[in-house]
Structures are given as C-alpha cells and as structure tokens.
Amino acid sequence: MPPTLAELEQPCAGCGHQNAVHTGGAKPGGWAIYERTWANASGWCNTPGCDCPGRR
C-alpha cells in the first residue's frame, strides 16, 4: 500500500528532506498510480545537491 500524504510530508531520516521528493529512479513519463517509485516515493532524493540513496 502506498504511503499516505501525511507520511510523504515527513522528513526522511537520512537527509531531512520531505519523503515526497524521494522519487529518483521513477520513469519520467510514468503515472504515479502505476509506477511504484512514484507511488511510494522510495527512490533516491531529488533535492538538488542531495545524495541520499533512498528514503528512510
């Protein structure tokens, strides 16, 4: 089950950026409801300059 909006608003334990920006690796044209990395925001952090490899 995908995380709730409240969970995505929380900071990542690894880098402190919102969990919602951890969409690295998602297909650029993928729909969030079908593409797991978008739906779960589980990829690497897309905040400029951040190298956090995955949401924690």
Secondary structure as the mmCIF struct_conf table of DSSP 4:
data_model
#
loop_
_struct_conf.conf_type_id
_struct_conf.id
_struct_conf.beg_label_comp_id
_struct_conf.beg_label_asym_id
_struct_conf.beg_label_seq_id
_struct_conf.end_label_comp_id
_struct_conf.end_label_asym_id
_struct_conf.end_label_seq_id
HELX_LH_PP_P HELX_LH_PP_P1 PRO A 2 THR A 4
HELX_RH_AL_P HELX_RH_AL_P1 LEU A 5 GLU A 9
BEND BEND1 GLN A 10 GLN A 10
STRN STRN1 PRO A 11 PRO A 11
HELX_LH_PP_P HELX_LH_PP_P2 CYS A 12 CYS A 12
TURN_TY1_P TURN_TY1_P1 ALA A 13 CYS A 15
BEND BEND2 HIS A 17 HIS A 17
STRN STRN2 GLN A 18 GLN A 18
HELX_RH_3T_P HELX_RH_3T_P1 ASN A 19 VAL A 21
STRN STRN3 GLY A 24 GLY A 24
TURN_TY1_P TURN_TY1_P2 GLY A 25 GLY A 25
BEND BEND3 ALA A 26 ALA A 26
TURN_TY1_P TURN_TY1_P3 PRO A 28 GLY A 29
TURN_TY1_P TURN_TY1_P4 ALA A 32 TYR A 34
HELX_RH_AL_P HELX_RH_AL_P2 ARG A 36 ASN A 40
TURN_TY1_P TURN_TY1_P5 ALA A 41 ALA A 41
BEND BEND4 GLY A 43 GLY A 43
STRN STRN4 TRP A 44 TRP A 44
BEND BEND5 THR A 47 THR A 47
TURN_TY1_P TURN_TY1_P6 PRO A 48 GLY A 49
BEND BEND6 GLY A 54 GLY A 54
#
